[in-house]
């Protein structure tokens, strides 16, 4: 018995329980917000979210025990899985109300493969950058071509099959943060910026659909695109009304006008616009708590990465932090009218089982990196960061 208790104590000491506590606090607050947002909708949603949370907790501790380096050594299998999940959308994907083919639904259960793909992409990119730093030159044209080729393959396939611009942009942001953290020469960012300046007009004219163009321009040209306010701008406007009506302390749980209105209020209040619902019923104080919790999770990921003394571990942690950072920025910006509505979840808060348990798995990988610090002789490139 004492031996088992010692094992448990050792695990709790080495695992990142602070990160776990932050994730749980965010998820529990998210459950409260979802229970209010779905009061006039299906009662099963809150049970689905609770079930996903339980799976997520199990994933967190399971991935803490799994050595991420060993996991990354199976990169051919991970690459096949990454591509296979995208191809599954082509065969079994179903469209949502935005026209994106981003979900696979069966037996009433919906799974968003992009949530899993993001984590796989982070691990693969971290493995690739680490290999290039050790055996080649990260800033050589061949190395950059390989890294960019992987991104373009993933970005292109996912966009063509799903039309989900939101998650595609997450891949891009993760890539930029990870290659920067990896130490790539800054002149490549100048080349990349010039290439984007040339590519964006081509993508605008020949790749993006009219619906995507309108969604991108809507926050900045609402009067021209939807002068009546009853079209695409209806829900963003409701979100801003919800935030403004919450004031400092909010209207109270289950008391928000936009949140509790079954018809004519926010439609995606439990998912894309959960931040607006929190702002209405918990006020600015609730919004600040949300931002502080997610910022603390981001900072913790960065801290673990900078202190793990492993290039691979550092890059994985930076990638996870980048993923949460972009989704937080977009969710807040979307509800305040600063960014386009591109359908990204607010990590740990928005309704979505696949998003929740994947986030816990991702944070479990970060915890696992802290769980097994590398010996001094393997502190590769630590002086560079």
N, C-alpha and C positions, 0 to 999 in steps of 0.2 A: 504493500500500500504506500509506504513511504517512497519507494522507488518511482511509483506512478506519479505521486505528487511532485516529486523532484523534476520529473520530465515535463510536467505541466508548467511548473514554475519557470523552468529553463526556456520553454517555448514562449511563454508570456513575456519573459524578459527580453528575448532576442527578436520576437516578432514586433512589428510596428503597431502597438496598441493605441498610440496617440492618433495615428492615421485612421485606424479602425473606428475609434471613438468619434472622430470628425465625420467620417462617412455615415455612421449610425445616426448622429445628430441631424445631419442633412436629410437622411432618408426618413426619419421619424417626422421631421417637420414637413417633408414632402407628403407623407401619408396623411397628415392632418389637413394639408391644403387640398389634396386630391379628394378626401372624404367630403369636404365642403363643396368642391367644384363639381363633383359627380352626384350631388344630392338629388338633382332633378333628372339624372340619367340612369344608366343601368347600375344596380346595386352590386353587381359582381365585380366591377372594376377595382374597388378597394381590396377585395379578396385576392384578385389576381396580383395586385401590387404587393400585398403582404406575402403571398406565396413566392413571388419573385425575390423579395427581400430575404426570405429564409434561404432560398437557393444561393443568393448572392453572399450571404454570411458563410455558407459552406464553401463556396468558391474562394472566398478571401483566405480562409485558413488552408484550404487545399493548395492554392497557388503560392502561399507563403512557404509551404514545405517543398514545393517543386523548384529545383535549381533552374533558373531562367537560362543559364548558359547551356545546360544539357538540352533544354527545350529548344533553344535556338539552333543547336547543332542539327536538328531535324529540318533544316531550312528548305530542302526540296519538297518535303511533305507540306510544310507551311505554305510554300508558294503555290503548290497545287490546290491546297485548301482555299487560299485567297482567291485564286482565279475560278475555282469550282463554285464558290459561293456566289460570285457575280453571275456565272453562267446559269445557276439555278434560278436567278431572277428572270432570265430570258425565257425559261421554260415554265416555271411555276409562279412567277411574280404577278401580283395583282396591283392594280392602280388605286391610289387613294383619291380624295376629293381635289387634290392639286394636279392630278394627272401623272404623278410620279409612280413608276413601277418599282417601288422600294420595299414591298412587303411580300412575304410568303405566308399564305394563310391556309390552315387546314384544321378541321374539327373545331372551328370557331376560335382558334388560337392564331395570333399574328406574330411573326418573327421578322425583325429587320436585320438582314445579314450585314449591313454596313457597320453595325455596332461591333460585331466580331471582327470584321475585316480591318477596322481601324487598329485594333490591338495587334492583330497579326502583322499588319504593315509596320507598326512601330518596332516590333521584335525583329522582323526581317531587315529593316533599314539599319537598326542598331548593329546587327550582326555584320551587315555588309560594310558599314563605315569602319567598324572595328577591324575587320579583315584588311581593308584597304590601308588603314593607318599602320598596320603591323607589317604587311608584306609588300605594299606598293606605296604610291603617293596619292593621298586623298585628293589633292588639287590637280592631278594630272588630267589631261583631256579625256583619256580613256576611262578613268575612275568617275569623273563627272558625267560622262556619257552613260555609264552603266546606272548610276543613281537616278539621273534624270529619266533614263529609259524606263526604269521600273515605275517611277511616278507617272509618266505619261501613259504607260500601258494600263496601269490601274485606273487613273483618272479618265482616260478615254473610254475604256471598256465600261466602266461604271456609268458614265454620263450617257453613252449611246444606249445602253440597255435600260437604265432606270430613269434617266432625265432628272435625277436628284442632285441639283446643283449644290445644295447645302452641305451634304456629307462629302461631296467631291472637293469642296473648298477646304474642309477639315483636313483631308489628305495633303493638300498643298501646304497648308499652314504648318502641319506636323513636319513635313519635309524641310521647309525653310528653317524652322527652329533646330531640327536635329543636325542638319549639315553645318549650321552656324556653330552649334555647341561642339560639333566634331572637329572644328578648327579649319574648315575650308578657307582658302584665300579669299579675301574680300572682293578682289576684282571679278570673281565669278558672279557675285551678286549684281555688279554693274552690267555684266553681260546678260545675266538673267533678266534684269529690269528692262534692258534694251529689247531683248527677245519678246518679253511680254508686251511691250509697247507696240511691237509689230503684230503680235498674235491676237491681241484683244479685239482690234477692229475686224479681223478675219473671223474670229469666233462669234462676234456680235452679228455679223452679216450672214454667216453660213452655218453656224452650229446651234446657237440658241434659238429656241422657238419664240414665237410672238408672245406667248403667255409668260415665258421666263423674262423676256425683255421688259414687259409691263410691270412685273413684280419687282424687278431691280429698280426701275425708274419711279415707281409709285410713291415712296416716301418723299421724293424731291419734286415731283410734278403731279401731286394729287389733284389739284384744281383742274389741270388739263386732261388727266387720264380718267378721273372719276368725279366730275363736278357735282353730281347729285349726292355723292356720299353713300349710295346704296349698293355699290358694286364691290370691287376688290378692296376698297378702302374702308368698308363697313367694319370689319373685325379689327383692323389696326386702330381705327378711331375708338371703338368700344374699349380696347385695351388701354388707350390713353385716358379715357374717361374713368375707367376703373382705378387707375393709378392716382389720378387727381382727386377722386372722391374719397380715397382712403386717408388723405392727410397724414397726420403724425402717427396716430395709434390705430387707424383703421375703423371700419364700421362694425367689426366683430365677426367671429366665425359664423357662417351660415346666414349672414345678414347683408352681404354685398348685393347691390342692385344688378350689376352686370354679371356677377358670378352666379346668382340664384335665378336669373331670368331664363326660363326654359326656351322661350321663343323670342328672338330679337336681341338677345345678349351675345356674349362670347360663345362661339361654337367649340373651339379647340381650347377651352379654358383649362382643361385637365392636362393638356399636353404642351402645345407650342406656347400658350399664353398663361402658363401657371404662375409666372412671375407677376403678371398683371393681377391675377386673382389674389395672390399673397399681398400685393400692394393695396388692393381695395379693402380686404378684410383684416389685415394685420398692419396696415399703414406703412409709412416710411421706415419705421423701426423694424418691421418684418423684412422689408427689402434689404435693409442694411445687414441684418442677421444672415440672410441668404448669401449676399455678396461676401461677407466676412468668412462664413463657413467654407465656401468654395475657394476663396482666396487662400485661406489657411491650408486647405488640401493641396492647392497648387504649390504653395511655399514648402509644404512638407515634402512633396515629391522632389522639388528642386534640392532641398536640403539633403535628403537621402542620396540623391544622385551625386552631389558634390562631395559627399563623405564616404562613398562606397569604395573609392580607390580602384575602380574598374571602369575602363572606357565603355565597355558594353553596358554595364549597369547604369552608368551616368547617362548614356544616350537613351536608354529605355525610360528612365525617370523623366528626362527632359521631354521626351515624346508624349508621355502620359500627361505631364503638366500642360504641354501645348494643346493637346486635345481638349482638356477641360477649360483652359483659358479661352480658346476660340468660341466654344459653345456658350460659355458664360457671357462673353462680350456680345455675341449675336443675339442671345435670348433677351438680354437687357435692352440692347439697341432696338430689337424688333418691337418690343412692347412700348418703348418710348418714342418710336418713329424715327430713330436715327439710322437704322439699317433695314435693308429689304427683308421681307418675310420669306425665309428659305427653309422653314420646317425643321429646325434642329431642336432637340430636347435640351432642357436645362438639367445637367447631370445631377442625379440623385433626387431631384424634385419632380420632374415631369412624369406623367403616367407613361408606362411602357416597360413591360417585364424584361424584354431583351436588353434594353438600355440599362436597366438597374442592375441586373445580375452580371452583365458584362463589365460595368463600371467597377463593381466589387471585385471581379476577377482581375481587372487591370490594376486596381490598388493592391490586390493580393500579390501580384508580381513585384510591385514596388516594395511591399513588406518583405517578400522573399529575398530581395536584393539586400535589404538591411539585415535580414536574418543570418546571412552567411557572408560576413566581410571577407575580402580577399587578403591573403598573407602579404607582408611587406614586399616580398620579391616580385609580386605580380601587380604592383601599383603602376600599371602602364599609363604613361602620359599624364599622371596626376599633376605634374608641375605646370601643365598647359592650361589648367582650368582654375 
